[in-house]
């Protein structure tokens, strides 16, 4: 037995040493990528075409697929990630010979260096082929690296879903600035993915509490009215119920469940996929007859609810970036135009969720919302904020995101939100 523990100790020490050496070798003084997100997301509206193509691929899941991708689309998505995480920088380049994916991640100051740099070359041809992968000064064989990543993903999910995904790729053709991915029929893969999600769903405390609040919302009389009602008329009874179930120590957890229930009920029923089987009646979606409004607009209610729920499920930076990227996509032909009013609803939803899930302010927020149906407690005045800006109008007025004019307007939005009663609960915390 003593010999076994000695062997185990040696293995652990060697593993720690290997990971440490790998980290040291991957850290460098200069970044590999210095691309700016403001430039990358300038073509965000091009992603609309990609989204439409992916939706069509899901609808035609029994057929072979040809999915076109452009360099601008991919770099717009990379720019979106950078908007969410400022330490990240990425760049995609597509040529007929190969496509490169490069990224840099900025670390806190240290004697070892400031950046972890990564790059990979994808080759045209049959299936998914990686030619070379670099992590800092370490060069890894592409084929073995891909096999290792697929194995790890399969091991992590206790399935072969990653292997199935790679096998779905029939071939990749590359041109200057674009590529076409030929996919085999997605039907079996999508059904297996759905089964995997069902198998891994757990009846966690969040799931049980969300089911309670969703059932509560489904029984509210306000949701049975045929005319649109203010979101405040849903928030008041919902958070009064949360208050009755909470103590100062548990209010943040109850609020998380209440927000996820509200998102599932009055946002989109697929939010339930993140928390488990929460629908009150099997095979029936709980939803109001007419979606609620904010400032007499249904779209603002959706922006607020979606942003609050995504904040519960993710980092604040990601939530804000999603809202901003959606507005940038809307500048294109057929879109509703860039709206700073919508962006204000996104920011307000993020701030609401931040306060609702902070253990120091969650209980006070419940008391605030339980005593009023007024939107003024959690939604800002949006008068005078620009709306319906196409790309030309946006560029003329603001040049690009992160320009001084753009940042000034974002500061104005956040200042309006800071004056709300809910935000005053957060002062000093």
TORPAFI-541228 format. One line per 3 residues: number of its first residue (from 1); their letters; for each residue x negated, y negated, z negated of C-alpha. Coordinates in nm, 2 decimals. Each point is the difference from the previous one (the first is absolute). Layout:
<atoms>
NUM = A = X Y Z ~ ... $
</atoms>
This chain:
<atoms>
1 = XXX = 0.00 0.00 0.00 ~ -0.29 -0.24 -0.09 ~ -0.15 0.07 0.34 $
4 = XXX = 0.32 -0.08 0.18 ~ 0.03 -0.34 -0.18 ~ -0.37 -0.08 0.09 $
7 = XXX = 0.08 0.08 0.36 ~ 0.31 -0.21 -0.01 ~ -0.19 -0.29 -0.15 $
10 = XXX = -0.27 0.02 0.27 ~ 0.27 0.00 0.27 ~ 0.17 -0.31 -0.15 $
13 = XXX = -0.33 -0.19 -0.03 ~ -0.09 0.09 0.36 ~ 0.34 -0.11 0.12 $
16 = XXX = -0.03 -0.33 -0.19 ~ -0.35 -0.05 0.14 ~ 0.12 0.07 0.35 $
19 = XXX = 0.29 -0.24 -0.02 ~ -0.23 -0.27 -0.15 ~ -0.25 0.05 0.28 $
22 = XXX = 0.27 -0.01 0.26 ~ 0.13 -0.33 -0.14 ~ -0.34 -0.16 -0.02 $
25 = XXX = -0.08 0.10 0.36 ~ 0.34 -0.14 0.12 ~ -0.04 -0.35 -0.16 $
28 = XXX = -0.17 -0.27 0.21 ~ -0.09 -0.36 -0.03 ~ 0.18 -0.13 0.31 $
31 = XXX = 0.35 0.08 0.13 ~ 0.04 0.19 0.33 ~ 0.32 -0.18 0.08 $
34 = XXX = 0.07 -0.38 -0.05 ~ 0.33 -0.03 0.20 ~ 0.25 -0.24 -0.15 $
37 = XXX = 0.36 0.11 -0.06 ~ 0.14 -0.34 0.11 ~ -0.13 0.07 0.36 $
40 = XXX = 0.10 0.37 0.00 ~ 0.36 -0.05 -0.11 ~ 0.05 -0.27 0.27 $
43 = XXX = 0.12 0.28 0.23 ~ 0.23 0.16 -0.26 ~ 0.30 -0.03 0.23 $
46 = XXX = -0.16 0.27 0.22 ~ 0.06 0.26 -0.27 ~ 0.37 -0.03 0.07 $
49 = XXX = -0.06 0.21 0.32 ~ -0.19 0.26 -0.20 ~ 0.28 0.03 -0.26 $
52 = XXX = 0.26 0.04 0.27 ~ -0.21 0.27 0.17 ~ -0.04 0.19 -0.33 $
55 = XXX = 0.38 -0.02 -0.06 ~ 0.06 0.14 0.35 ~ -0.25 0.28 -0.07 $
58 = XXX = 0.19 0.10 -0.31 ~ 0.33 0.00 0.19 ~ -0.15 0.21 0.28 $
61 = XXX = -0.17 0.23 -0.24 ~ 0.06 0.32 0.21 ~ -0.20 -0.15 0.30 $
64 = XXX = -0.36 -0.06 0.07 ~ -0.10 -0.36 -0.08 ~ -0.23 -0.26 0.16 $
67 = XXX = -0.08 -0.27 -0.26 ~ -0.18 -0.31 0.13 ~ -0.22 -0.20 -0.24 $
70 = XXX = -0.18 -0.33 0.07 ~ -0.30 -0.14 -0.17 ~ 0.20 -0.31 -0.10 $
73 = XXX = 0.27 0.21 -0.17 ~ -0.25 0.20 -0.20 ~ -0.20 -0.31 -0.10 $
76 = XXX = 0.33 -0.17 -0.10 ~ 0.07 0.29 -0.24 ~ -0.36 -0.02 -0.13 $
79 = XXX = 0.05 -0.37 -0.06 ~ 0.32 0.08 -0.19 ~ -0.21 0.23 -0.23 $
82 = XXX = -0.25 -0.28 -0.05 ~ 0.28 -0.24 -0.10 ~ 0.10 0.25 -0.26 $
85 = XXX = -0.36 0.07 -0.12 ~ -0.23 -0.29 0.05 ~ -0.31 0.21 -0.07 $
88 = XXX = 0.07 0.21 0.30 ~ -0.11 -0.09 0.36 ~ 0.06 0.23 0.30 $
91 = XXX = -0.03 0.00 0.38 ~ 0.11 0.23 0.28 ~ -0.16 0.00 0.34 $
94 = XXX = 0.13 0.22 0.29 ~ -0.20 0.07 0.32 ~ 0.03 0.27 0.26 $
97 = XXX = -0.30 0.19 -0.15 ~ 0.09 -0.01 -0.37 ~ 0.19 -0.19 -0.26 $
100 = XXX = -0.16 -0.13 -0.32 ~ 0.16 -0.05 -0.34 ~ -0.21 -0.21 -0.23 $
103 = XXX = 0.07 -0.13 -0.35 ~ -0.17 -0.18 -0.29 ~ 0.11 -0.02 -0.36 $
106 = XXX = -0.15 -0.26 -0.23 ~ -0.10 0.12 -0.35 ~ -0.06 -0.21 -0.31 $
109 = XXX = -0.36 -0.14 -0.02 ~ -0.26 0.27 -0.09 ~ -0.37 0.07 0.06 $
112 = XXX = 0.09 0.28 0.24 ~ 0.17 -0.22 0.25 ~ 0.33 -0.17 0.08 $
115 = XXX = 0.17 0.21 0.27 ~ 0.11 0.35 0.08 ~ -0.01 0.03 0.38 $
118 = XXX = 0.18 0.27 0.21 ~ 0.02 0.07 0.37 ~ 0.13 0.28 0.22 $
121 = XXX = 0.00 0.08 0.37 ~ 0.31 0.16 0.15 ~ -0.05 0.16 0.34 $
124 = XXX = 0.24 0.05 0.29 ~ 0.10 0.35 0.10 ~ 0.20 0.29 -0.14 $
127 = XXX = 0.12 -0.03 -0.36 ~ -0.15 -0.23 -0.26 ~ -0.38 -0.02 0.03 $
130 = XXX = -0.23 -0.19 -0.23 ~ -0.35 -0.05 0.14 ~ -0.18 -0.16 -0.29 $
133 = XXX = 0.09 -0.13 -0.35 ~ -0.22 -0.24 -0.19 ~ 0.04 -0.09 -0.37 $
136 = XXX = -0.26 -0.26 -0.07 ~ -0.34 0.15 0.10 ~ 0.15 0.35 0.00 $
139 = XXX = 0.07 0.16 0.34 ~ 0.26 0.28 0.00 ~ 0.09 0.24 0.28 $
142 = XXX = 0.35 -0.10 0.12 ~ 0.14 0.35 0.05 ~ -0.09 0.12 -0.35 $
145 = XXX = 0.11 -0.32 -0.15 ~ 0.34 0.02 0.16 ~ 0.03 0.37 -0.11 $
148 = XXX = -0.09 -0.10 -0.36 ~ 0.25 -0.28 -0.01 ~ 0.28 0.22 0.13 $
151 = XXX = -0.09 0.27 -0.25 ~ 0.01 -0.25 -0.29 ~ 0.34 -0.14 0.11 $
154 = XXX = 0.14 0.36 0.03 ~ -0.14 0.08 -0.34 ~ 0.13 -0.32 -0.16 $
157 = XXX = 0.36 0.06 0.13 ~ -0.02 0.38 -0.04 ~ 0.11 0.05 0.36 $
160 = XXX = -0.14 0.00 0.35 ~ 0.17 -0.33 0.10 ~ -0.33 -0.18 0.09 $
163 = XXX = -0.10 0.30 0.22 ~ 0.34 -0.01 0.17 ~ -0.03 -0.37 0.07 $
166 = XXX = -0.34 0.03 0.16 ~ 0.13 0.29 0.21 ~ 0.29 -0.23 0.12 $
169 = XXX = -0.26 -0.20 0.20 ~ -0.03 0.15 0.35 ~ -0.24 -0.25 0.15 $
172 = XXX = -0.12 -0.36 -0.01 ~ -0.07 -0.21 0.31 ~ -0.19 -0.33 -0.04 $
175 = XXX = -0.03 -0.31 0.21 ~ -0.14 -0.35 -0.06 ~ 0.20 -0.14 -0.30 $
178 = XXX = 0.26 0.28 -0.01 ~ 0.05 0.37 -0.04 ~ 0.28 0.26 0.05 $
181 = XXX = 0.06 0.28 -0.25 ~ 0.18 0.30 0.14 ~ 0.19 0.18 -0.28 $
184 = XXX = 0.16 0.34 0.00 ~ 0.37 0.01 -0.11 ~ 0.04 -0.14 -0.35 $
187 = XXX = 0.31 0.19 -0.11 ~ -0.16 0.28 -0.20 ~ -0.26 -0.23 -0.15 $
190 = XXX = 0.26 -0.25 -0.12 ~ 0.22 0.28 -0.15 ~ -0.30 0.14 -0.18 $
193 = XXX = -0.09 -0.35 -0.13 ~ 0.35 -0.05 -0.13 ~ -0.01 0.34 -0.18 $
196 = XXX = -0.34 -0.10 -0.15 ~ 0.15 -0.33 -0.14 ~ 0.29 0.20 -0.14 $
199 = XXX = -0.23 0.26 -0.17 ~ -0.23 -0.27 -0.15 ~ 0.29 -0.22 -0.14 $
202 = XXX = 0.01 0.01 -0.37 ~ 0.28 -0.08 -0.25 ~ -0.22 -0.25 -0.18 $
205 = XXX = 0.13 -0.25 -0.26 ~ 0.01 -0.26 0.28 ~ 0.21 0.23 0.21 $
208 = XXX = 0.25 0.08 -0.28 ~ 0.04 -0.36 -0.10 ~ 0.03 -0.11 0.37 $
211 = XXX = 0.28 0.25 0.04 ~ 0.18 -0.15 -0.30 ~ -0.02 -0.35 0.14 $
214 = XXX = 0.10 0.10 0.35 ~ 0.31 0.17 -0.14 ~ 0.07 -0.31 -0.20 $
217 = XXX = -0.02 -0.22 0.31 ~ 0.22 0.23 0.20 ~ 0.28 -0.04 -0.26 $
220 = XXX = -0.01 -0.38 0.00 ~ 0.31 -0.17 0.13 ~ -0.20 -0.27 0.17 $
223 = XXX = -0.15 0.25 0.24 ~ 0.35 0.12 0.11 ~ 0.10 -0.35 0.14 $
226 = XXX = 0.01 -0.04 0.37 ~ -0.14 -0.36 -0.01 ~ -0.37 -0.06 -0.06 $
229 = XXX = -0.08 -0.08 -0.37 ~ -0.30 -0.18 -0.15 ~ -0.29 0.22 -0.11 $
232 = XXX = 0.04 -0.16 -0.34 ~ 0.34 0.18 -0.05 ~ -0.19 0.33 0.02 $
235 = XXX = -0.31 -0.11 -0.20 ~ 0.20 -0.12 -0.30 ~ 0.18 0.33 -0.08 $
238 = XXX = -0.30 0.21 0.10 ~ -0.24 -0.18 -0.24 ~ 0.26 -0.01 -0.27 $
241 = XXX = 0.01 0.38 0.03 ~ -0.38 0.00 -0.01 ~ 0.00 -0.22 -0.31 $
244 = XXX = 0.24 0.24 -0.18 ~ -0.24 0.29 0.07 ~ -0.32 -0.18 -0.09 $
247 = XXX = -0.22 -0.10 -0.28 ~ -0.28 -0.25 0.02 ~ -0.24 0.29 0.06 $
250 = XXX = 0.20 0.18 0.28 ~ 0.16 -0.30 0.19 ~ -0.27 0.01 0.27 $
253 = XXX = 0.06 0.36 0.08 ~ 0.38 -0.05 0.01 ~ -0.05 -0.30 0.23 $
256 = XXX = -0.21 0.20 0.24 ~ 0.28 0.26 0.03 ~ 0.27 -0.27 0.04 $
259 = XXX = -0.20 -0.17 0.28 ~ -0.04 0.33 0.18 ~ 0.37 0.08 -0.04 $
262 = XXX = 0.09 -0.35 0.14 ~ -0.24 0.05 0.29 ~ 0.16 0.34 0.08 $
265 = XXX = 0.36 -0.13 -0.04 ~ -0.02 -0.35 0.16 ~ -0.33 0.02 0.20 $
268 = XXX = -0.04 0.34 0.17 ~ 0.09 0.34 -0.11 ~ -0.35 0.13 0.10 $
271 = XXX = -0.16 -0.17 -0.30 ~ 0.13 0.31 -0.19 ~ -0.27 0.20 0.18 $
274 = XXX = -0.25 -0.16 -0.23 ~ 0.17 0.10 -0.33 ~ 0.18 0.33 0.08 $
277 = XXX = 0.36 0.13 0.02 ~ 0.19 -0.29 -0.15 ~ 0.32 -0.03 0.20 $
280 = XXX = 0.31 0.04 -0.23 ~ 0.18 0.23 0.25 ~ -0.19 0.25 0.21 $
283 = XXX = -0.02 -0.08 0.38 ~ 0.17 -0.33 -0.06 ~ -0.18 -0.34 0.00 $
286 = XXX = 0.10 -0.24 -0.28 ~ 0.02 -0.35 0.15 ~ 0.22 -0.31 -0.02 $
289 = XXX = 0.27 -0.05 0.26 ~ -0.18 -0.33 0.10 ~ -0.36 -0.08 -0.08 $
292 = XXX = -0.06 -0.27 -0.26 ~ -0.12 -0.35 0.09 ~ -0.24 -0.26 -0.13 $
295 = XXX = 0.06 -0.36 0.08 ~ 0.30 0.13 0.20 ~ -0.23 0.20 0.23 $
298 = XXX = -0.03 0.38 0.01 ~ -0.35 0.00 0.15 ~ -0.14 -0.19 -0.30 $
301 = XXX = 0.15 0.25 -0.24 ~ -0.17 0.28 0.20 ~ -0.34 -0.18 -0.01 $
304 = XXX = 0.03 -0.05 -0.37 ~ 0.10 0.36 -0.08 ~ -0.25 0.16 0.23 $
307 = XXX = -0.29 -0.21 -0.14 ~ 0.10 0.08 -0.36 ~ 0.02 0.37 0.07 $
310 = XXX = -0.33 0.01 0.19 ~ -0.17 -0.19 -0.29 ~ 0.12 0.27 -0.24 $
313 = XXX = -0.15 0.26 0.23 ~ -0.32 -0.18 0.10 ~ -0.25 -0.28 -0.06 $
316 = XXX = 0.12 -0.36 0.02 ~ -0.23 -0.08 0.28 ~ 0.14 0.27 0.22 $
319 = XXX = 0.36 -0.12 -0.06 ~ -0.08 -0.36 0.10 ~ -0.19 0.12 0.30 $
322 = XXX = 0.29 0.21 0.12 ~ 0.24 -0.30 -0.01 ~ -0.25 -0.23 0.17 $
325 = XXX = -0.08 0.26 0.28 ~ 0.37 0.05 0.06 ~ 0.05 -0.37 0.06 $
328 = XXX = -0.30 -0.01 0.23 ~ 0.15 0.28 0.21 ~ 0.33 -0.19 0.02 $
331 = XXX = -0.17 -0.29 0.19 ~ 0.00 0.20 0.32 ~ 0.27 0.01 0.27 $
334 = XXX = 0.31 0.17 -0.14 ~ -0.09 -0.07 -0.36 ~ 0.18 -0.24 -0.24 $
337 = XXX = -0.31 -0.23 -0.03 ~ -0.23 -0.06 -0.29 ~ 0.20 -0.11 -0.30 $
340 = XXX = -0.15 -0.15 -0.31 ~ 0.34 0.04 -0.16 ~ -0.03 0.38 0.04 $
343 = XXX = -0.36 -0.02 -0.13 ~ 0.13 -0.19 -0.31 ~ 0.25 0.29 -0.06 $
346 = XXX = -0.29 0.25 0.03 ~ -0.22 -0.20 -0.25 ~ 0.30 -0.04 -0.24 $
349 = XXX = 0.06 0.38 0.01 ~ -0.36 0.07 -0.08 ~ 0.00 -0.25 -0.29 $
352 = XXX = 0.33 0.15 -0.13 ~ -0.14 0.35 0.00 ~ -0.32 -0.12 -0.16 $
355 = XXX = 0.19 -0.16 -0.29 ~ 0.25 0.29 -0.03 ~ -0.28 0.26 -0.03 $
358 = XXX = -0.23 -0.19 -0.23 ~ 0.04 0.13 -0.35 ~ -0.03 -0.35 -0.15 $
361 = XXX = 0.28 -0.15 0.21 ~ 0.23 0.30 0.10 ~ 0.23 -0.02 -0.30 $
364 = XXX = 0.04 -0.38 0.02 ~ 0.08 0.03 0.37 ~ 0.28 0.25 -0.07 $
367 = XXX = 0.15 -0.25 -0.25 ~ -0.02 -0.28 0.26 ~ 0.16 0.19 0.28 $
370 = XXX = 0.27 0.18 -0.22 ~ 0.15 -0.34 -0.09 ~ 0.05 -0.15 0.34 $
373 = XXX = 0.10 0.08 0.36 ~ -0.18 -0.31 0.13 ~ -0.26 0.05 0.27 $
376 = XXX = -0.18 -0.31 -0.13 ~ -0.17 0.21 -0.27 ~ -0.20 0.21 0.25 $
379 = XXX = 0.02 -0.16 0.34 ~ -0.16 -0.33 0.10 ~ 0.14 -0.30 0.19 $
382 = XXX = -0.10 0.05 0.37 ~ 0.11 -0.34 0.13 ~ -0.24 -0.14 0.26 $
385 = XXX = -0.20 0.31 0.06 ~ -0.07 0.06 0.38 ~ 0.19 0.29 0.17 $
388 = XXX = 0.04 0.16 0.35 ~ -0.36 -0.09 0.11 ~ -0.11 0.19 0.32 $
391 = XXX = -0.37 0.05 0.05 ~ -0.05 -0.32 0.19 ~ 0.18 -0.21 -0.26 $
394 = XXX = -0.18 0.18 -0.28 ~ -0.34 -0.06 0.16 ~ 0.08 -0.37 0.07 $
397 = XXX = 0.10 -0.07 -0.36 ~ -0.23 0.23 -0.20 ~ -0.27 0.12 0.25 $
400 = XXX = -0.03 0.33 -0.17 ~ 0.04 0.17 -0.34 ~ -0.24 -0.13 -0.27 $
403 = XXX = -0.02 -0.34 0.16 ~ 0.03 -0.29 -0.25 ~ 0.35 -0.08 0.12 $
406 = XXX = 0.11 0.36 -0.04 ~ -0.16 0.04 -0.35 ~ 0.17 -0.33 -0.11 $
409 = XXX = 0.34 0.14 0.09 ~ -0.06 0.32 -0.18 ~ -0.11 -0.20 -0.31 $
412 = XXX = 0.33 -0.19 0.03 ~ 0.19 0.33 0.01 ~ -0.18 0.13 -0.30 $
415 = XXX = 0.05 -0.33 -0.19 ~ 0.38 0.02 0.06 ~ 0.00 0.36 -0.14 $
418 = XXX = -0.21 -0.11 -0.30 ~ 0.28 -0.23 -0.10 ~ 0.27 0.27 -0.03 $
421 = XXX = 0.12 0.11 -0.34 ~ -0.14 0.35 0.06 ~ -0.34 -0.14 0.07 $
424 = XXX = 0.00 -0.20 -0.32 ~ 0.01 0.33 -0.19 ~ -0.34 0.07 0.15 $
427 = XXX = -0.17 -0.32 -0.11 ~ -0.28 0.08 -0.23 ~ 0.00 0.37 0.07 $
</atoms>
